[in-house]
Amino acid sequence: MDLIPWMEQWHMIPPSGGVILCAVSGGRDSMCLLHYLHRLGAKRGFLVAAGHLNHGMRPTAARDEALVRDFCAAHGVPFYVAGERVYEQAREWELSVEETGRRLRYAFLERTADEIGATYIATAHHRGDQAETVLLNLLRGTGSEGLGGIPPVRGRLIRPLLDTPREEIEAYLQRWNVAYVEDETNTDLYYARNRLRLAVWPELEKIHGAARENIVRAAGILRRESAYLDEQAEAFLPSEGTAVSCEALKKAPEALRARILHRLIDRLPCGKKDFGAAHLVALEHLAHTGGMLDLPGGVRAVCREGTFTLSMAPDAPEETVLTWDRPADWGGYTIRIGQEARCDAENAICLRAGRGQLITVRVWHSDDRLTLPGSRGARSLKRLFAEAGIAPERREQVPVFCVDGRAAAACGIGTDGSFVPERGAAAVWITVEKRQQGGAQV
């Protein structure tokens, strides 16, 4: 097994003194890669370290960690390990166990690579994994980008075994007597990849004996074509930022629009895997209609005044209890309550309330309604925002004041009639000021 031509083609070999962090589960593929890179590093003058994430998902997880640890100790390979509770995290993130494990694994590898100054992070995906990925993506209805399969290089992530068949890996392990563990879940037909590998591939190979090799070759062709289309898509975007002219987006060839949107998404700190075809269709529609759209991963799309912008939606401030004569920071504002209004306050609201009542500030809720003085009845806060010209993306930053849990007033909108102070009744003044940061307004 000679990986050097492939690694040189894709510039995977670090300079002398460089470091490769190898992702090692303890299975045959990753142990093969770790052993090979360790030998190659000794010849080429670079260091190989091993990173192992213990998912704690199987009773044999401790066995897997011990095997990798013992190998590293015997060969003088730096060993880095961490543990995660994948099942608990999957419930919290509302993702599949497989996707949660993948995200945690790559986060661990990136974090460890930063700590040790690794030039590259190597994973043990091989030719069979590539063929399976392409076929699974096809079944999911992917475009040409997905049909390109696993890229050999993405950033500092490298796949030295990606052009290597499983048979060569097994022969290498036997030749060098490298120990590995067998993941018992590899035979569990609950997982789609296992069903494909164990039940579907044998049938495909009866139709064409070179099915894997041909699919991998087709993926390489599509990957090159996809790279060219990406270059064409980038030409419609500014050199930086996540905003593009709606007119430019609408005039772009239909075949490039989804790619243009993907390129914008790539500029945000979010997972591209969260976005499917339906999300891209919705974004294209937004460019024609205008408005706002919240997307997975905390991404927000806004189309206003001819500009289409993607950004990370700000976290909504939590509901905060306001204490008399003690300022509270909320959503970029400093808020005070007391018996008198500050004369220099930008906004001042007077409510009929007493010291014994609970006064809080929060973001608006969909069921909030206010009956403004002089109006014919209660109207939803959403409608009042629209009438006041407050764009949807700004509404979560508008302070809404509640008395004993009931919405009483909103900045820039007004006060509910039932909370307008009457002569002789207890009243509280609320003053709202933008916080200053570095001499500039928030």
C-alpha positions as CSV (number, residue, x, y, z in Angstrom):
1,M,0.0,0.0,0.0
2,D,1.6,3.2,-1.2
3,L,-0.3,6.4,-0.2
4,I,2.5,8.8,-1.1
5,P,1.4,9.6,-4.7
6,W,-2.1,10.3,-3.6
7,M,-0.9,12.4,-0.6
8,E,1.5,14.4,-2.8
9,Q,-1.2,15.0,-5.4
10,W,-3.4,16.6,-2.8
11,H,-0.6,18.2,-0.8
12,M,-1.3,16.2,2.3
13,I,2.3,15.7,3.5
14,P,3.3,18.4,6.0
15,P,6.8,20.0,6.0
16,S,9.5,18.7,8.2
17,G,8.6,19.4,11.8
18,G,4.8,19.6,11.0
19,V,2.1,17.6,12.9
20,I,-0.7,15.4,11.6
21,L,-3.5,14.7,14.1
22,C,-4.9,11.3,13.1
23,A,-8.5,10.5,14.1
24,V,-8.4,7.0,15.6
25,S,-11.4,5.0,16.7
26,G,-9.5,1.7,17.1
27,G,-11.2,0.1,14.0
28,R,-9.2,-1.4,11.1
29,D,-9.2,1.7,8.9
30,S,-8.0,4.2,11.4
31,M,-5.4,1.9,12.9
32,C,-4.1,1.2,9.4
33,L,-3.9,5.0,8.8
34,L,-2.2,5.7,12.2
35,H,0.4,3.0,11.6
36,Y,1.2,4.1,8.1
37,L,1.4,7.8,8.9
38,H,3.6,7.1,11.9
39,R,6.0,5.2,9.6
40,L,5.9,7.9,7.0
41,G,6.4,10.6,9.5
42,A,9.6,9.0,10.7
43,K,10.9,9.1,7.1
44,R,9.7,12.5,6.2
45,G,10.4,14.3,9.5
46,F,6.8,15.1,10.6
47,L,5.1,14.0,13.8
48,V,1.8,12.0,14.1
49,A,-0.5,12.3,17.1
50,A,-3.7,10.3,17.7
51,G,-7.0,11.8,18.7
52,H,-9.7,9.4,20.1
53,L,-13.2,10.5,21.1
54,N,-14.9,8.1,23.5
55,H,-18.6,8.4,22.7
56,G,-19.6,6.1,25.5
57,M,-22.2,4.6,23.3
58,R,-21.2,0.9,23.6
59,P,-20.1,-1.3,26.4
60,T,-16.9,-1.9,24.5
61,A,-16.0,1.8,24.3
62,A,-13.4,1.4,27.1
63,R,-11.8,-1.5,25.2
64,D,-11.5,0.7,22.1
65,E,-9.8,3.5,24.0
66,A,-7.4,1.1,25.7
67,L,-6.3,-0.4,22.4
68,V,-5.5,3.0,20.9
69,R,-3.8,4.1,24.1
70,D,-1.6,1.0,24.2
71,F,-0.6,1.3,20.6
72,C,0.4,5.0,21.1
73,A,2.4,4.1,24.2
74,A,4.2,1.3,22.4
75,H,5.1,3.4,19.4
76,G,5.8,6.8,21.1
77,V,2.8,8.5,19.5
78,P,1.2,11.4,21.4
79,F,-2.3,10.4,22.5
80,Y,-5.2,12.7,23.1
81,V,-8.6,11.6,24.3
82,A,-11.9,13.0,25.4
83,G,-15.3,11.7,26.4
84,E,-18.8,12.8,25.4
85,R,-22.4,11.8,26.3
86,V,-23.7,11.5,22.8
87,Y,-27.2,10.3,23.6
88,E,-27.8,13.2,26.0
89,Q,-26.4,15.7,23.5
90,A,-28.5,14.3,20.7
91,R,-31.7,14.9,22.7
92,E,-30.6,18.4,23.5
93,W,-29.7,19.2,19.9
94,E,-32.7,17.3,18.5
95,L,-30.4,15.5,16.1
96,S,-29.8,11.8,15.2
97,V,-27.2,10.0,17.3
98,E,-25.1,9.6,14.2
99,E,-25.1,13.3,13.3
100,T,-24.5,14.3,16.9
101,G,-21.5,11.9,17.2
102,R,-20.1,13.3,13.9
103,R,-20.3,16.9,15.1
104,L,-18.8,16.1,18.5
105,R,-16.0,14.1,16.9
106,Y,-15.0,16.9,14.5
107,A,-15.3,19.5,17.2
108,F,-12.9,17.5,19.4
109,L,-10.5,17.1,16.5
110,E,-10.5,20.7,15.6
111,R,-10.0,21.7,19.2
112,T,-7.2,19.3,19.8
113,A,-5.5,20.3,16.5
114,D,-5.5,23.9,17.7
115,E,-4.0,23.0,21.0
116,I,-1.1,21.0,19.5
117,G,-0.6,23.2,16.4
118,A,-1.4,20.4,14.0
119,T,-0.9,21.2,10.3
120,Y,-3.5,18.6,9.3
121,I,-6.3,16.4,10.7
122,A,-6.4,13.0,9.0
123,T,-9.4,10.7,8.9
124,A,-9.5,7.2,7.6
125,H,-12.3,7.4,5.0
126,H,-11.4,4.9,2.1
127,R,-12.7,4.2,-1.4
128,G,-15.6,2.1,-0.1
129,D,-16.7,4.9,2.2
130,Q,-16.6,7.2,-0.8
131,A,-18.8,5.0,-3.0
132,E,-21.3,4.5,-0.2
133,T,-21.5,8.2,0.5
134,V,-22.2,9.1,-3.1
135,L,-24.9,6.5,-3.4
136,L,-26.6,7.6,-0.1
137,N,-26.5,11.2,-1.2
138,L,-28.1,10.2,-4.5
139,L,-30.9,8.5,-2.7
140,R,-31.4,11.6,-0.6
141,G,-31.8,13.7,-3.8
142,T,-28.6,15.7,-3.6
143,G,-27.2,17.9,-6.3
144,S,-23.8,17.6,-8.0
145,E,-22.0,18.8,-4.9
146,G,-23.3,15.9,-2.9
147,L,-22.6,13.5,-5.8
148,G,-19.0,14.6,-5.6
149,G,-18.8,12.7,-2.3
150,I,-16.2,13.1,0.3
151,P,-13.5,15.7,-0.7
152,P,-9.9,14.5,-0.4
153,V,-9.0,17.8,1.3
154,R,-11.2,20.4,3.1
155,G,-9.3,23.1,4.9
156,R,-6.8,21.2,7.1
157,L,-8.9,18.0,7.0
158,I,-7.2,15.3,4.8
159,R,-8.2,11.8,3.7
160,P,-5.1,9.9,2.8
161,L,-6.9,6.6,2.3
162,L,-9.7,7.9,0.2
163,D,-8.4,6.3,-3.0
164,T,-7.5,3.1,-1.3
165,P,-9.8,0.0,-1.5
166,R,-10.6,-2.0,1.6
167,E,-8.7,-5.0,0.4
168,E,-5.4,-3.1,0.5
169,I,-6.1,-1.9,4.0
170,E,-6.7,-5.4,5.2
171,A,-3.6,-6.7,3.5
172,Y,-1.5,-3.9,5.2
173,L,-2.9,-4.8,8.6
174,Q,-2.0,-8.4,8.1
175,R,1.5,-7.7,6.8
176,W,2.4,-5.4,9.7
177,N,0.4,-7.4,12.3
178,V,-1.5,-4.3,13.4
179,A,-4.2,-4.9,16.1
180,Y,-7.6,-3.4,15.8
181,V,-11.1,-3.7,17.2
182,E,-14.3,-4.7,15.4
183,D,-17.2,-2.4,16.0
184,E,-20.2,-4.7,16.7
185,T,-22.6,-2.1,15.4
186,N,-21.1,-2.5,11.9
187,T,-23.5,-5.4,11.5
188,D,-26.6,-3.6,12.8
189,L,-29.0,-3.2,9.9
190,Y,-30.8,-0.4,11.7
191,Y,-28.2,2.0,10.2
192,A,-28.6,2.9,6.5
193,R,-24.9,2.6,5.7
194,N,-24.7,-0.9,7.1
195,R,-27.8,-2.0,5.1
196,L,-26.2,-0.5,2.0
197,R,-22.9,-2.2,2.6
198,L,-24.2,-5.6,3.7
199,A,-27.4,-6.1,1.6
200,V,-27.2,-3.7,-1.4
201,W,-23.6,-3.7,-2.5
202,P,-23.4,-7.5,-3.1
203,E,-26.4,-7.1,-5.5
204,L,-24.9,-4.1,-7.3
205,E,-21.7,-6.0,-7.8
206,K,-23.6,-8.8,-9.4
207,I,-24.8,-6.3,-12.0
208,H,-21.3,-4.7,-12.4
209,G,-18.3,-6.0,-10.7
210,A,-16.6,-2.6,-10.7
211,A,-19.5,-0.7,-9.2
212,R,-17.4,0.9,-6.4
213,E,-14.6,1.9,-8.6
214,N,-16.9,3.4,-11.3
215,I,-19.0,5.3,-8.7
216,V,-15.8,6.8,-7.2
217,R,-14.5,7.8,-10.6
218,A,-17.8,9.5,-11.4
219,A,-17.6,11.3,-8.1
220,G,-14.2,12.6,-9.0
221,I,-15.5,14.0,-12.3
222,L,-18.5,15.6,-10.6
223,R,-16.2,17.1,-7.9
224,R,-14.1,18.8,-10.6
225,E,-17.2,20.1,-12.4
226,S,-18.7,21.3,-9.1
227,A,-15.5,23.2,-8.3
228,Y,-15.8,25.0,-11.6
229,L,-19.4,25.9,-10.9
230,D,-18.4,27.2,-7.5
231,E,-16.0,29.6,-9.1
232,Q,-18.8,30.8,-11.4
233,A,-21.1,31.3,-8.4
234,E,-18.4,33.3,-6.4
235,A,-18.3,35.8,-9.3
236,F,-21.8,36.9,-8.3
237,L,-20.7,37.6,-4.7
238,P,-18.7,40.4,-3.1
239,S,-15.2,39.5,-1.9
240,E,-16.4,39.4,1.7
241,G,-19.6,39.6,3.8
242,T,-22.9,37.7,3.5
243,A,-25.0,40.2,1.5
244,V,-25.7,40.2,-2.2
245,S,-27.9,42.3,-4.5
246,C,-31.3,40.7,-5.0
247,E,-31.1,41.8,-8.6
248,A,-27.8,39.9,-9.0
249,L,-29.3,36.8,-7.4
250,K,-32.4,36.9,-9.6
251,K,-30.3,37.5,-12.8
252,A,-27.9,34.6,-12.1
253,P,-28.4,31.5,-14.2
254,E,-30.9,29.2,-12.5
255,A,-28.2,26.5,-12.2
256,L,-26.0,28.8,-10.1
257,R,-28.5,30.3,-7.7
258,A,-28.4,27.5,-5.1
259,R,-24.6,27.5,-5.3
260,I,-24.6,31.3,-4.7
261,L,-26.7,30.8,-1.6
262,H,-24.5,27.9,-0.5
263,R,-21.4,30.1,-0.8
264,L,-23.1,32.7,1.4
265,I,-24.0,30.1,4.0
266,D,-20.3,28.9,3.9
267,R,-19.3,32.3,5.2
268,L,-21.3,31.9,8.3
269,P,-20.3,29.9,11.4
270,C,-23.0,27.2,11.0
271,G,-23.3,23.7,9.7
272,K,-24.0,23.5,6.0
273,K,-25.5,20.0,6.5
274,D,-28.5,21.7,8.3
275,F,-29.6,23.1,4.9
276,G,-31.6,21.0,2.5
277,A,-33.1,21.7,-0.9
278,A,-36.4,23.0,0.6
279,H,-34.4,25.7,2.5
280,L,-32.6,26.8,-0.7
281,V,-35.9,27.0,-2.5
282,A,-37.3,29.2,0.3
283,L,-34.3,31.5,0.1
284,E,-34.7,31.9,-3.6
285,H,-38.4,32.8,-3.1
286,L,-37.4,35.3,-0.4
287,A,-35.2,37.1,-2.9
288,H,-38.3,37.8,-5.0
289,T,-40.8,38.6,-2.3
290,G,-38.7,40.3,0.4
291,G,-39.1,39.8,4.1
292,M,-37.4,37.6,6.7
293,L,-36.8,33.9,7.2
294,D,-35.3,32.0,10.1
295,L,-33.4,28.9,9.2
296,P,-31.6,26.0,10.9
297,G,-28.5,26.6,12.9
298,G,-29.6,30.1,14.0
299,V,-29.3,31.6,10.5
300,R,-31.5,34.5,9.5
301,A,-32.2,35.7,6.0
302,V,-33.4,39.2,5.4
303,C,-34.4,40.7,2.0
304,R,-34.9,44.5,2.3
305,E,-34.5,47.4,-0.1
306,G,-32.9,45.3,-2.8
307,T,-30.3,43.6,-0.6
308,F,-30.4,39.9,0.4
309,T,-28.4,39.3,3.6
310,L,-27.7,36.2,5.7
311,S,-26.6,36.5,9.3
312,M,-26.6,34.7,12.6
313,A,-29.7,35.7,14.4
314,P,-28.9,37.3,17.8
315,D,-29.9,35.3,20.8
316,A,-33.1,36.6,22.3
317,P,-32.4,38.2,25.7
318,E,-33.9,36.3,28.6
319,E,-36.8,37.7,30.7
320,T,-35.3,39.8,33.5
321,V,-36.9,40.9,36.7
322,L,-36.5,44.7,37.3
323,T,-35.5,45.8,40.7
324,W,-36.3,49.3,42.1
325,D,-33.4,51.8,41.8
326,R,-31.0,49.0,40.5
327,P,-30.1,49.2,36.8
328,A,-30.5,46.0,34.7
329,D,-28.7,45.2,31.4
330,W,-31.0,43.8,28.8
331,G,-30.5,43.4,25.1
332,G,-28.1,46.3,24.6
333,Y,-30.1,48.6,26.9
334,T,-29.7,49.7,30.5
335,I,-33.2,49.7,32.2
336,R,-34.1,51.4,35.5
337,I,-37.3,51.6,37.4
338,G,-38.1,54.1,40.1
339,Q,-40.6,56.7,41.2
340,E,-39.2,59.4,38.8
341,A,-38.1,59.4,35.2
342,R,-34.5,60.2,34.4
343,C,-34.6,63.5,32.5
344,D,-31.8,62.3,30.1
345,A,-33.5,59.0,29.2
346,E,-34.2,58.3,25.6
347,N,-37.4,56.4,26.4
348,A,-39.5,56.8,29.5
349,I,-42.6,54.7,30.3
350,C,-44.9,55.3,33.2
351,L,-47.0,52.3,34.4
352,R,-49.7,51.9,37.0
353,A,-48.0,49.5,39.3
354,G,-46.7,49.3,42.9
355,R,-43.6,48.1,44.6
356,G,-45.2,44.8,45.6
357,Q,-45.8,43.9,41.9
358,L,-43.5,41.8,39.7
359,I,-42.2,43.9,36.9
360,T,-40.1,42.2,34.1
361,V,-38.7,43.0,30.7
362,R,-38.7,40.4,27.9
363,V,-39.0,39.9,24.1
364,W,-42.5,39.9,22.6
365,H,-44.6,36.8,22.5
366,S,-47.0,35.8,19.7
367,D,-50.0,36.1,22.0
368,D,-49.1,39.5,23.3
369,R,-51.9,42.1,22.8
370,L,-52.1,45.7,23.9
371,T,-55.1,48.0,24.0
372,L,-53.6,51.4,23.3
373,P,-55.4,54.6,24.6
374,G,-57.9,55.8,22.0
375,S,-57.9,52.5,20.1
376,R,-61.1,50.5,19.5
377,G,-59.8,47.4,21.1
378,A,-56.9,45.1,21.7
379,R,-54.5,44.4,18.9
380,S,-51.7,41.9,18.6
381,L,-48.2,43.2,19.2
382,K,-47.2,41.8,15.9
383,R,-49.7,44.0,14.1
384,L,-48.6,47.0,16.2
385,F,-45.0,46.4,15.2
386,A,-45.9,46.3,11.6
387,E,-47.9,49.5,11.8
388,A,-45.0,51.2,13.6
389,G,-42.6,50.1,10.8
390,I,-40.5,47.9,13.0
391,A,-39.0,45.2,10.8
392,P,-39.3,41.6,11.9
393,E,-35.6,41.2,12.5
394,R,-35.6,44.1,15.0
395,R,-38.6,43.0,17.0
396,E,-36.8,40.6,19.3
397,Q,-34.7,43.5,20.5
398,V,-37.7,45.7,21.5
399,P,-38.2,45.7,25.3
400,V,-41.6,44.5,26.4
401,F,-42.6,45.3,30.0
402,C,-44.8,43.1,32.0
403,V,-46.6,43.6,35.3
404,D,-47.3,40.3,37.1
405,G,-46.8,38.4,33.9
406,R,-49.1,40.4,31.7
407,A,-47.7,42.6,28.8
408,A,-48.2,46.2,29.8
409,A,-46.1,48.3,27.4
410,A,-43.6,48.0,24.6
411,C,-40.9,50.5,23.6
412,G,-41.8,52.5,20.6
413,I,-45.4,51.2,20.6
414,G,-47.1,52.4,23.8
415,T,-48.8,51.4,27.0
416,D,-51.9,49.3,27.5
417,G,-54.8,51.4,28.7
418,S,-55.3,49.3,31.8
419,F,-51.7,50.2,32.9
420,V,-51.9,54.0,32.2
421,P,-51.5,55.7,35.6
422,E,-54.6,57.4,37.1
423,R,-54.5,60.4,39.5
424,G,-53.6,59.2,43.0
425,A,-52.7,55.6,41.9
426,A,-49.4,54.0,42.5
427,A,-47.1,54.4,39.5
428,V,-43.6,53.4,38.4
429,W,-41.3,55.1,35.9
430,I,-39.2,52.9,33.6
431,T,-36.3,54.5,31.7
432,V,-34.5,52.9,28.8
433,E,-31.1,53.9,27.6
434,K,-28.8,52.3,25.0
435,R,-25.6,51.0,26.6
436,Q,-22.3,52.6,25.5
437,Q,-19.4,50.4,24.3
438,G,-16.1,52.0,23.7
439,G,-17.6,55.4,23.4
440,A,-20.1,54.3,20.7
441,Q,-23.8,53.5,21.1
442,V,-24.8,49.8,21.0
